Each structure stands twice: as C-alpha cells, then as structure tokens.
Amino acid sequence: MFLLSPVIALYPFLKHFSRRLQEGLIDYLGLLPPTDPNNKVFWVHGVSMGESSVAFALIEELKKLFPEASFVFTTTHPDVLKTANNKNKADICTYFPLDAHFSMTKAFNRIKPDAVFISETDFWPEFSWQCKKRKLPLFLINGRISDKICCFYSMQKSLGELIFTSFANFFVQTPGDKKKLVKIGVDPQLVEVTGNIKADLLPSFLKADIENVKKAFKDRSVVVFGSLHPSEFEELFPSMLKAVRNGNRLLIAPRNIKNADLWQKRFSEASVNCILKTELRNRLLPEAIILNTMGELSSLYSLATVAFIGGTLDKSVGGHNPLEIINAHVPLISGNYFRNFADVTEELQEKKAVKIVKDAESFESALSEFLQSPDLALSYSKAAFEVLQNNSGALKRTTNLIVSYFAS
C-alpha cells in the first residue's frame, strides 16, 4: 500500500489529463481480471488498429483450433480497446500493464497464460523477461522490423538480448524483416517468413455507407487520402483545392480523427462544400467528405478512382500500410517516405504498381496521369493486386506453425 501511495496521490491530476489513466489505471497496475485456471489461456497483444486487426484474426483462427481456450487481448490504444470490447473480440479485453516488475508480475499471475503473442512490433523488456522466466512461448506475429528498431537494438545489444532471447518464434512479413532480426542477433532458425497477414484480411464492406457516399459524389472521380497526417494535409491542401475545381470529389481520412473538424473548417473557408462523414445523411452533394469515424476507411477505398496513402510525405512517420488500397483495386500514389513498408513498396515499384511522389507538385502530376488515363490506372492497380496475392495465405501459414510448435 505504501508503494502505491504516490500513484494514489497523483491520481486526480493524472485522471484529468489522461484518458488512458482515467479508464485503465487498474489495468496498468496489473490488476487484470483473472482467467479460468481450468482452461488453456492465450494472451494476444496489439497496439494500433491495424496491428490489432491482425491480433483479432489470429484469435479467431486459434479459437477454431483450441475451442476450449480463453483469450486475453491487450492494447495501449483507447479506441482499439473500445472496438475490442464492443465486438467481443476476446474473453478479456484490457489495457496492457505498465512494463514494470510489480505490474507485470501481477498481470502474469492473474492471467496465467499458456502462450503469448505480439502483433507486428511492440517490444517490452519486463514483459519479455516474464515470459522467459516462466518458460512461456512468446511469438511475434506478422512481424515488421523497421530500420529504426533495427538500428536501436543493434546499438543496445544487452537490451536486445534480454528481449529477443525470450521469443520462441518470430513470424515475419518479408525476408527483409528476417535479415534485420538476424542483424540484431536473433537465431535465424527461429525466424519464419510467413507473409503479411493483412493481405488476408478483406474488409467487411458496409454497403449502406458505401452507397450513401457513392450517391453523394454522383459518379464523379473520387480521390481518397488515407491516414493523412497534419503536415501532409497542409502540403497537399492546395492540390486538393485544384482537384475539386477540376470537378473531382475528395474523401479524406485523418490518421487522427480529432483533426476532422479543423480540416472541414479549412475547406469551408476555401469555399469548398465539405462535410463530415457523420453529417452525410443530412447534407447531400458535397465536394469533399472528411471521415470522422473509425473502421470504415478500408471499405470506402472501393469508391476511389485514385488513392494516396498517408504518412509517406512525413519523414517522421515513414508510411502506413498500402495493402487496403491495393485490395480495393485502386491505383496507388505514395510519398517517398515509406520505410515502415519498404519491402512491399519496393516490390510495388519494381512491378510498376505505385507512383512515388516527393511533394505537392509531383503528386499533382501523378494524380493527373491516373485521372486522364484509365488504362494506365488499371495497369497499375492490376500489377499491385498481383503483389497482394503473392503475400496472401500468411494467416494460414502462421497458425499452422503455431500448431506445429505445440505438437512438437
């Protein structure tokens, strides 16, 4: 109790400033709901919505193979946790505990997992050490090792050894990811290249919403900006205005939906009829729609004539996943900062399946080429879809390897 007194004293202050602490202080302290000791327990962790979609898919597959098992899902993101709870993605959905000895010890003692899975890229020393100490198999699923992660753990060798020697297996997306893990010091025999599970996760199309947006745009060409960051919005805003004046329609998805109201105001000040997605039923025939809801972007890509993937004109971000655009058979424009998805983007470049731009001027040129030449747009989207198909089957390969591990 004495050790908790500083936390208790600060709680009113922290509660005021942090939604996560307000909702999940108990979780952060490791006081997670206990699991049934009679069942096998799998702990699956994912952070972003994309990483968590992989985690949810894995849970669904493992439920088929281990129907009596209990599943615990953790995340650090409030919106992801809300989605997980609303859709009953696991038996227990909660915040990831603080990566400290007291909280992780509590969490592991209460959950008592038989195996632990991390989606894509979220490494914690205490969490990993607890798995190693308890001889629990820890798996990296759909692993993605960025240059930044590789560089950091190449320099912090003792920390890297603590974390990465705790894993039973690494199931990664590309040969490049495997190469980076080996460079860090991971035994190559523990690394399997399984492909990108996101290539297997086709969107659940929300027909009503698609039809409403389609009707609102009246068969005009639609340019979709997916997962856009503020710096990119500012850089591309003049290009967006030009696109509207040329008769095109815009669908803009902020990476953080908190930017939606501000961006709508910017368009209104520029005399563009722009509405929020949630206003669609009340106001028809907009020139631009800003998506202020979560979970719909992947479906709405199907309406795009051309799509730009956000995070790729902001060097600090390094790009977001382009596979949802490709799956919608839409020609893709990307900025030149795509280190987070370098392997797949470089493969797209080799196949002439993506146009890479470096600024607003080159973006306008690429956009014009696609809009003026449907044959060119079709050629790029077909080539990109072939790349997507080459990555498919990753979920099946991953679950087969997990089953083989437990059978050995």
C-alpha positions in Angstrom: 0.0 0.0 0.0 2.9 2.3 0.8 4.4 1.8 -2.7 1.1 2.8 -4.3 0.6 6.0 -2.3 2.4 8.3 -4.8 0.1 6.9 -7.6 -3.0 7.4 -5.4 -2.0 10.9 -4.5 -1.4 11.8 -8.2 -4.5 10.1 -9.5 -6.9 13.1 -9.5 -4.3 15.1 -11.5 -3.5 12.2 -13.9 -7.1 11.4 -14.4 -7.8 14.9 -15.6 -5.1 14.8 -18.2 -5.1 11.2 -19.4 -8.0 9.3 -20.9 -6.0 6.1 -20.7 -5.2 6.5 -17.0 -8.8 7.6 -16.4 -10.1 4.4 -18.0 -7.4 1.9 -17.2 -5.3 2.7 -14.1 -6.3 -0.7 -12.5 -5.1 -2.4 -15.7 -1.8 -0.5 -15.8 -1.1 -1.7 -12.3 -1.5 -5.3 -13.5 -4.8 -6.0 -11.7 -6.3 -7.7 -14.7 -9.4 -9.9 -14.5 -8.3 -13.5 -13.5 -8.8 -16.3 -16.0 -10.3 -19.7 -15.6 -7.4 -22.0 -14.3 -9.1 -25.0 -16.0 -8.7 -23.6 -19.5 -5.7 -23.0 -21.7 -5.1 -19.2 -21.9 -3.6 -17.3 -24.8 -2.6 -13.7 -24.4 -2.6 -11.6 -27.6 -1.3 -8.0 -27.8 -1.7 -5.4 -30.4 -1.4 -1.6 -30.4 -2.7 0.3 -33.5 -6.0 -0.6 -35.2 -4.0 -2.3 -38.0 -1.9 -4.4 -35.6 -5.0 -5.2 -33.6 -6.8 -6.4 -36.8 -4.1 -9.0 -37.1 -4.4 -9.9 -33.5 -8.2 -10.3 -33.8 -7.7 -12.5 -36.9 -5.3 -14.7 -35.1 -7.7 -15.0 -32.1 -10.5 -16.2 -34.5 -8.2 -18.8 -36.1 -6.9 -20.1 -32.7 -10.4 -20.3 -31.4 -11.2 -22.9 -34.1 -8.1 -24.9 -33.2 -8.4 -24.5 -29.4 -12.2 -24.1 -28.8 -11.8 -24.6 -25.0 -9.1 -21.9 -24.7 -9.6 -18.5 -23.1 -8.3 -15.4 -24.9 -6.9 -12.2 -23.4 -6.4 -9.2 -25.6 -4.4 -6.2 -24.5 -3.7 -2.8 -26.2 -2.4 0.6 -25.3 -4.8 2.5 -27.5 -8.2 3.6 -26.1 -10.1 3.4 -29.4 -8.8 -0.1 -30.1 -9.9 -1.2 -26.7 -13.3 0.2 -27.3 -13.6 -1.7 -30.6 -12.4 -4.9 -29.0 -14.9 -4.7 -26.2 -17.8 -3.6 -28.4 -17.2 -6.5 -30.8 -16.3 -9.1 -28.1 -13.0 -9.9 -29.7 -11.7 -11.8 -26.7 -12.9 -13.2 -23.4 -11.0 -10.4 -21.6 -10.1 -7.1 -23.3 -8.0 -4.7 -21.3 -5.1 -2.2 -21.3 -1.6 -3.5 -21.5 0.0 -3.3 -18.0 2.8 -0.9 -17.2 6.1 -2.6 -18.2 7.4 -2.7 -14.6 8.2 -5.7 -12.4 5.4 -5.2 -9.9 2.7 -4.7 -12.5 3.8 -7.4 -15.0 4.2 -9.9 -12.2 0.6 -9.2 -11.0 -0.7 -9.4 -14.6 1.0 -12.7 -15.4 0.0 -14.2 -12.0 -3.7 -13.3 -12.7 -3.9 -14.2 -16.3 -1.6 -17.3 -16.1 -1.1 -17.5 -19.9 0.0 -20.7 -21.7 1.3 -18.7 -24.6 1.8 -15.1 -25.6 1.5 -13.4 -29.0 2.7 -9.9 -30.0 1.3 -8.4 -33.3 3.9 -6.8 -35.6 6.2 -4.6 -33.5 5.8 -3.8 -29.8 8.8 -4.9 -27.6 8.9 -4.6 -23.8 11.8 -5.8 -21.6 9.9 -6.7 -18.5 7.1 -8.3 -20.4 9.6 -10.4 -22.4 11.5 -11.3 -19.3 8.4 -12.5 -17.5 7.7 -14.9 -20.4 11.3 -16.2 -20.3 11.3 -16.6 -16.6 8.0 -18.5 -16.6 9.1 -20.6 -19.7 6.1 -19.3 -21.7 6.3 -19.5 -25.5 6.3 -15.9 -26.8 5.6 -15.4 -30.5 5.9 -12.4 -32.8 3.1 -12.5 -35.3 3.1 -10.6 -38.7 6.5 -9.2 -37.5 7.6 -5.9 -39.0 11.1 -4.7 -38.1 11.7 -1.1 -39.1 15.1 0.4 -39.8 14.7 2.4 -36.6 14.1 -0.7 -34.5 17.0 -2.5 -36.1 19.3 0.4 -35.5 18.3 0.9 -31.9 18.7 -2.7 -30.8 21.9 -3.1 -32.8 23.3 -0.4 -30.5 21.5 -1.5 -27.4 22.8 -5.1 -27.6 22.2 -6.1 -23.9 18.6 -4.8 -24.0 18.0 -6.5 -27.4 19.4 -9.8 -26.0 17.1 -9.6 -23.0 14.0 -9.1 -25.2 14.7 -11.2 -28.3 16.0 -14.3 -26.5 12.6 -14.5 -24.8 10.9 -15.4 -28.0 10.1 -18.9 -29.1 9.5 -17.9 -32.8 9.3 -14.9 -35.0 6.8 -15.0 -37.8 7.7 -12.0 -40.1 6.3 -10.4 -43.2 9.3 -10.3 -45.5 12.9 -11.5 -46.0 14.0 -8.0 -45.1 12.4 -8.3 -41.7 14.2 -11.6 -41.1 17.5 -10.0 -42.2 17.1 -7.2 -39.7 16.3 -9.6 -36.8 19.4 -11.7 -37.7 21.5 -8.5 -37.7 20.2 -7.7 -34.2 21.4 -11.1 -33.1 18.3 -13.4 -33.4 19.0 -17.0 -34.3 17.8 -17.3 -38.0 16.4 -20.7 -37.3 13.8 -19.1 -35.1 12.6 -16.7 -37.8 10.0 -17.8 -40.4 8.9 -15.5 -43.3 5.1 -16.1 -43.4 4.0 -13.0 -45.4 1.7 -10.2 -44.4 -1.5 -11.3 -42.6 -3.2 -8.0 -43.5 -3.3 -9.3 -47.1 -5.7 -12.0 -45.9 -8.0 -9.6 -44.1 -10.5 -8.5 -46.6 -12.7 -5.6 -45.4 -16.3 -6.2 -44.3 -18.0 -3.8 -46.7 -20.6 -1.6 -45.1 -23.0 -1.5 -48.1 -25.2 1.4 -46.8 -22.3 3.7 -46.1 -20.7 2.9 -49.5 -23.9 3.6 -51.3 -24.6 6.8 -49.4 -21.1 8.2 -50.2 -21.4 7.0 -53.8 -24.7 8.8 -54.3 -23.3 11.9 -52.7 -20.5 12.0 -55.2 -22.8 11.5 -58.2 -20.4 9.3 -60.2 -17.6 11.9 -60.2 -13.9 10.8 -59.9 -13.1 10.3 -56.3 -9.6 10.9 -54.8 -9.1 9.3 -51.4 -6.5 10.4 -49.0 -6.0 7.6 -46.4 -4.5 8.0 -42.9 -3.4 11.6 -43.6 -1.2 13.5 -41.1 -1.4 17.2 -40.4 1.8 18.1 -42.2 0.6 16.2 -45.3 -2.7 17.9 -45.2 -1.0 21.3 -45.2 1.3 20.4 -48.0 -1.4 18.8 -50.2 -4.2 21.2 -49.4 -3.7 23.5 -52.5 -3.6 20.3 -54.6 -6.9 19.2 -53.1 -8.5 22.5 -54.0 -7.3 22.2 -57.6 -8.7 18.7 -57.8 -12.1 19.9 -56.6 -12.1 22.8 -59.1 -11.4 20.3 -61.8 -14.6 18.5 -61.0 -13.3 15.7 -58.8 -14.5 14.7 -55.3 -12.4 14.1 -52.2 -12.7 11.6 -49.4 -10.1 12.5 -46.7 -9.4 10.2 -43.7 -7.2 11.8 -41.0 -4.9 9.5 -39.2 -6.2 11.1 -36.0 -10.0 11.8 -36.3 -9.5 14.7 -33.9 -8.3 16.7 -36.9 -11.6 16.2 -38.8 -13.4 19.4 -37.6 -10.4 21.6 -38.2 -9.9 20.3 -41.7 -13.5 20.7 -42.5 -13.3 24.4 -41.4 -10.3 24.9 -43.7 -12.3 23.6 -46.7 -15.2 25.8 -45.8 -13.0 28.9 -45.6 -11.8 28.0 -49.1 -15.5 27.9 -50.3 -15.5 24.1 -50.8 -18.7 22.3 -49.8 -17.1 19.9 -47.3 -18.9 17.8 -44.7 -18.0 15.3 -42.0 -18.9 11.6 -42.7 -21.4 11.6 -39.8 -23.3 14.5 -41.5 -23.8 12.7 -44.8 -27.4 11.7 -44.3 -28.4 15.3 -43.6 -26.5 17.0 -46.4 -26.1 15.7 -49.9 -23.8 16.6 -52.9 -20.7 17.6 -51.0 -17.4 18.2 -52.9 -15.4 16.7 -50.1 -16.1 14.4 -47.2 -13.9 14.0 -44.1 -14.0 10.7 -42.4 -14.6 11.2 -38.7 -15.4 7.6 -37.9 -13.2 4.6 -37.3 -13.2 1.3 -39.1 -14.7 2.4 -42.4 -11.7 3.5 -44.5 -10.9 0.1 -45.8 -14.4 -0.3 -47.2 -14.6 3.2 -48.6 -11.4 2.7 -50.6 -13.5 0.8 -53.1 -15.1 4.1 -54.2 -11.7 5.6 -55.1 -10.6 6.5 -58.6 -7.1 7.1 -57.2 -5.8 6.9 -53.6 -2.9 8.4 -51.7 -1.5 6.6 -48.7 -0.8 8.9 -45.8 2.3 9.0 -43.6 4.5 8.8 -46.7 5.2 12.6 -47.1 6.1 13.0 -43.5 9.6 11.8 -42.8 8.9 11.3 -39.1 6.1 8.8 -39.8 7.6 6.6 -42.5 4.3 5.5 -44.2 1.2 3.4 -43.5 0.1 0.1 -44.9 -0.9 0.3 -48.6 -2.5 -3.1 -48.8 -6.1 -2.0 -48.2 -5.9 0.3 -51.2 -4.4 -2.4 -53.3 -7.1 -4.8 -52.2 -9.7 -2.4 -53.5 -8.2 -2.5 -57.0 -7.3 1.2 -56.8 -4.2 2.9 -58.3 -1.9 4.0 -55.6 0.1 7.1 -55.0 2.7 7.1 -52.2 5.1 9.7 -50.8 8.8 8.9 -50.8 9.0 8.1 -47.0 7.8 4.5 -46.8 10.4 2.9 -44.5 7.7 1.2 -42.4 6.6 -0.8 -45.5 9.8 -0.6 -47.5 9.8 -4.2 -48.8 6.2 -4.2 -50.1 6.6 -0.7 -51.5 9.8 -1.5 -53.3 8.2 -4.6 -54.8 5.3 -2.4 -56.0 7.9 -0.1 -57.6 9.6 -3.0 -59.4 6.2 -4.1 -60.8 5.2 -0.6 -61.8 2.3 -0.8 -59.4 2.8 2.5 -57.4 3.7 6.1 -58.3 6.1 7.6 -55.8 6.0 11.4 -55.3 8.1 13.7 -53.2 6.0 16.9 -52.9 2.7 18.5 -53.9 3.9 19.2 -57.5 4.8 15.6 -58.2 1.6 14.5 -56.5 -0.5 16.6 -58.9 1.4 15.2 -61.8 0.8 11.6 -60.7 -2.9 12.3 -60.0 -3.4 13.9 -63.4 -1.8 10.9 -65.2 -4.2 8.4 -63.4 -7.3 10.6 -63.9 -6.6 11.3 -67.6 -5.6 7.7 -68.4 -8.0 5.0 -67.2 -5.9 2.3 -68.9 -2.8 3.4 -67.0 -4.7 3.4 -63.7 -6.0 -0.1 -64.5 -2.5 -1.3 -65.3 -1.1 -0.1 -62.0 -4.0 -1.5 -59.9 -3.7 -4.9 -61.6 0.0 -5.1 -61.0 -0.5 -4.1 -57.4 -3.1 -6.7 -56.8 -0.7 -9.4 -58.1 1.7 -8.2 -55.4 -1.0 -8.5 -52.8 -1.9 -12.1 -53.9 1.8 -13.0 -53.5 1.5 -12.0 -49.9 -1.7 -13.9 -49.2 -2.0 -17.0 -47.1 0.1 -15.6 -44.3 -2.6 -16.3 -41.6 -2.9 -19.9 -42.5 0.9 -20.4 -42.6 1.2 -18.7 -39.2 -1.4 -20.7 -37.4 0.0 -24.0 -38.9 3.4 -23.1 -37.5 1.9 -22.3 -34.1 0.0 -25.7 -34.1 3.3 -27.4 -35.1 5.1 -25.8 -32.2 2.6 -27.1 -29.6 2.5 -30.5 -31.2 6.3 -30.9 -31.0 
